[in-house]
Structures are given as C-alpha cells and as structure tokens.
C-alpha cells in the first residue's frame, strides 16, 4: 500500500489509514486530539500514539468536566504516571485547556462549532505531491493559534494547530498518490 509516510509500525499505519485527515465533529475527540497534539510538543507523534491509551486512562477518557476539577493531588499523581509525558507544564495546561474548552462550549454551543470556523466549516483538501510541499503553518493555523492563545489556551502554537487541523480532518494533506486518499475520494 502506498502511504504518505514510509512507516513500518502498525500503530502508525493504522493512524494514517483510519484517523489522519478524517473529519472529526465530536467535541470529546476534538478535545482529546488538542491535548495530545500539545503533549507532542518537542517529541514525535509516534511516542504520543504509543501512550494514547495511557493518556485516556490517566485523564478520565478526556472528559473535560472532570479534568477541569483536577487539584494539586491529581497533578502529583499524573507527574508520577510513567504511561504519559510527565511534564508539569503540559499536565497543568491540560487542566487549563479543559476549563477553557468548557467555556467555549458554553459560548458557541459546541467546541466543534468554534473550531471548525477556522476552515469555514468544511475540510480543506490539498493536492500535494510530496511531503516537502506540506507546510508547518498556514494562515488558518495562525488564526486558530492566535484566538486560542487570546482565550488563554496553552501549547497551541501555529505549528501545533496545523498538526491538529490535519489530525482532525480540518485539513486533508494526504498526498495525491496515497492509496488512502484515493479510497476516500472515490
């Protein structure tokens, strides 16, 4: 099978084939991916994929209402959990981002309605021939990052936002000769 990335790990192949670039409209999944993309900062995505189930267990299946109530005892518990990235700033940002996520749900009715506005409500389907054509940021990711930061979100730089947009299908960067792209567009 021809994929965008030459990866041998089944976990990575499954992510490419079944998740990456597929539009997500479920608030909880959108929140999960925002947190995981922030956790990836300075690391590689495969590391996060390997720890994803541990993250789900450690962070109450990414239930933002529960996470928003985490206290110092819970932060210390998470810092001792070897199944996740034990970075105090990233753990605290998850709690902050959960609170702000809930605020956005109240303001917009759903996080989906807020986040999808940055691409006009429809996925952007690119037609790139090789990975070197894929940017690390775009005007859409710049706008998303700026607005999230203005609201107080952490670990939401434009590069993280662009990766997030790819991960949740707001942007489809599957290469034109990728078999998964061909299957989805047929």
C-alpha positions as CSV (number, residue, x, y, z in Angstrom):
1,X,0.0,0.0,0.0
2,X,1.2,3.5,-0.9
3,X,1.0,5.8,2.1
4,X,2.1,9.4,2.7
5,X,4.7,8.3,5.2
6,X,7.0,5.3,4.9
7,X,6.3,3.8,8.3
8,X,6.6,0.2,9.4
9,X,4.8,0.4,12.8
10,X,1.3,-1.0,12.6
11,X,0.1,1.6,15.1
12,X,1.3,4.4,12.9
13,X,-0.1,2.8,9.7
14,X,-3.5,2.4,11.4
15,X,-3.4,6.1,12.5
16,X,-2.6,7.2,8.9
17,X,-5.2,4.9,7.3
18,X,-8.1,5.4,9.7
19,X,-7.8,8.7,11.5
20,X,-5.4,11.2,10.0
21,X,-7.3,13.6,7.7
22,X,-10.8,12.2,8.7
23,X,-13.1,15.0,9.7
24,X,-14.0,14.9,13.4
25,X,-17.1,16.6,14.7
26,X,-17.3,15.1,18.2
27,X,-16.3,17.5,20.9
28,X,-14.7,14.9,23.2
29,X,-12.5,13.6,20.4
30,X,-11.7,17.2,19.3
31,X,-10.6,17.9,22.9
32,X,-8.6,14.7,23.1
33,X,-6.7,15.5,20.0
34,X,-6.0,19.1,21.1
35,X,-4.5,17.8,24.3
36,X,-2.4,15.0,22.6
37,X,-1.1,17.5,20.0
38,X,0.0,19.8,22.8
39,X,1.6,16.8,24.6
40,X,3.6,16.1,21.5
41,X,5.4,19.4,21.5
42,X,9.1,18.7,21.3
43,X,8.5,15.0,20.8
44,X,7.3,12.8,17.9
45,X,3.8,11.7,17.2
46,X,4.6,8.0,17.4
47,X,5.6,8.5,21.0
48,X,2.2,10.0,21.7
49,X,0.4,7.3,19.8
50,X,2.1,4.7,21.9
51,X,1.0,6.4,25.1
52,X,-2.5,7.3,23.9
53,X,-4.4,4.6,25.8
54,X,-2.4,5.5,29.0
55,X,-3.5,9.2,28.4
56,X,-7.1,8.1,28.1
57,X,-6.9,6.2,31.4
58,X,-4.9,8.9,33.2
59,X,-7.2,11.8,32.0
60,X,-10.6,10.2,32.6
61,X,-11.1,9.4,28.9
62,X,-10.6,13.1,28.2
63,X,-13.7,14.2,30.0
64,X,-13.1,17.9,30.1
65,X,-15.6,18.4,33.0
66,X,-13.6,16.0,35.2
67,X,-10.2,17.3,34.1
68,X,-11.3,20.9,34.9
69,X,-11.7,19.9,38.5
70,X,-8.3,18.3,38.9
71,X,-6.4,19.5,42.0
72,X,-2.8,19.5,43.1
73,X,-3.1,15.9,44.4
74,X,-4.2,14.8,40.9
75,X,-1.3,16.8,39.3
76,X,1.2,15.0,41.5
77,X,-0.4,11.6,40.7
78,X,-0.1,12.4,36.9
79,X,3.5,13.5,37.4
80,X,4.3,10.0,38.8
81,X,2.5,8.2,35.9
82,X,5.1,6.8,33.6
83,X,2.5,6.0,31.0
84,X,2.2,9.6,30.0
85,X,4.6,12.5,29.3
86,X,5.4,13.7,32.8
87,X,5.9,17.3,32.1
88,X,4.4,19.6,34.7
89,X,3.6,22.4,32.2
90,X,1.9,20.1,29.8
91,X,-0.2,18.5,32.6
92,X,-1.2,21.8,34.0
93,X,-2.0,23.1,30.5
94,X,-4.4,20.2,30.1
95,X,-6.4,21.3,33.1
96,X,-6.3,25.0,32.0
97,X,-7.3,23.9,28.5
98,X,-10.2,21.8,29.8
99,X,-11.7,24.8,31.6
100,X,-11.3,27.0,28.6
101,X,-12.8,24.2,26.4
102,X,-15.9,24.2,28.6
103,X,-16.1,28.0,28.3
104,X,-16.1,27.7,24.5
105,X,-18.8,25.1,24.6
106,X,-21.0,27.5,26.6
107,X,-20.2,30.4,24.3
108,X,-20.6,28.6,20.9
109,X,-22.9,25.7,21.8
110,X,-20.1,23.2,21.0
111,X,-16.4,23.2,20.6
112,X,-17.0,21.8,17.1
113,X,-18.8,25.0,16.0
114,X,-16.0,27.1,17.4
115,X,-13.0,25.1,16.0
116,X,-14.4,24.4,12.5
117,X,-14.9,28.1,11.8
118,X,-11.2,28.4,11.1
119,X,-11.7,26.5,7.9
120,X,-15.2,27.8,7.1
121,X,-16.9,24.7,8.3
122,X,-15.6,22.5,5.5
123,X,-12.4,20.4,5.3
124,X,-9.6,21.9,3.2
125,X,-8.4,19.1,0.8
126,X,-4.9,19.8,-0.5
127,X,-3.3,18.3,-3.6
128,X,0.3,17.9,-2.6
129,X,2.7,15.6,-4.5
130,X,5.3,15.1,-1.8
131,X,5.8,15.8,1.9
132,X,8.2,18.7,1.3
133,X,5.2,20.7,0.0
134,X,3.3,20.3,3.3
135,X,3.7,23.5,5.3
136,X,4.1,23.6,9.1
137,X,1.7,26.5,9.5
138,X,-0.9,28.3,7.4
139,X,-3.0,31.4,7.7
140,X,-5.8,29.2,9.1
141,X,-3.5,27.7,11.8
142,X,-2.1,31.2,12.6
143,X,-5.6,32.5,13.2
144,X,-6.6,29.4,15.3
145,X,-3.5,29.7,17.4
146,X,-3.9,33.4,17.9
147,X,-7.5,33.0,19.0
148,X,-6.8,30.1,21.3
149,X,-3.9,31.9,22.9
150,X,-6.1,35.0,23.4
151,X,-8.6,32.8,25.3
152,X,-5.7,31.5,27.5
153,X,-5.1,28.1,25.9
154,X,-1.6,26.7,26.3
155,X,0.5,24.6,23.9
156,X,-1.4,25.9,20.9
157,X,1.3,27.5,18.7
158,X,0.6,27.7,15.0
159,X,2.6,24.5,14.2
160,X,0.7,22.5,16.8
161,X,-2.6,23.9,15.5
162,X,-1.7,22.9,11.9
163,X,-0.9,19.4,13.1
164,X,-4.2,19.4,15.0
165,X,-6.1,20.5,11.9
166,X,-4.6,17.6,10.0
167,X,-5.3,15.2,12.7
168,X,-9.0,16.0,13.0
169,X,-9.6,16.3,9.3
170,X,-10.0,20.1,9.0
171,X,-7.1,19.8,6.6
172,X,-6.5,16.7,4.4
173,X,-2.9,16.6,3.5
174,X,-2.8,13.0,2.1
175,X,-0.5,13.1,-0.9
176,X,-2.1,12.7,-4.3
177,X,-0.6,9.2,-4.8
178,X,-1.6,7.9,-1.4
179,X,-3.9,4.9,-1.6
180,X,-6.0,6.1,1.4
181,X,-6.6,9.4,-0.3
182,X,-7.7,7.6,-3.5
183,X,-10.1,5.3,-1.4
184,X,-11.6,8.3,0.4
185,X,-12.1,10.4,-2.7
186,X,-13.5,7.6,-4.9
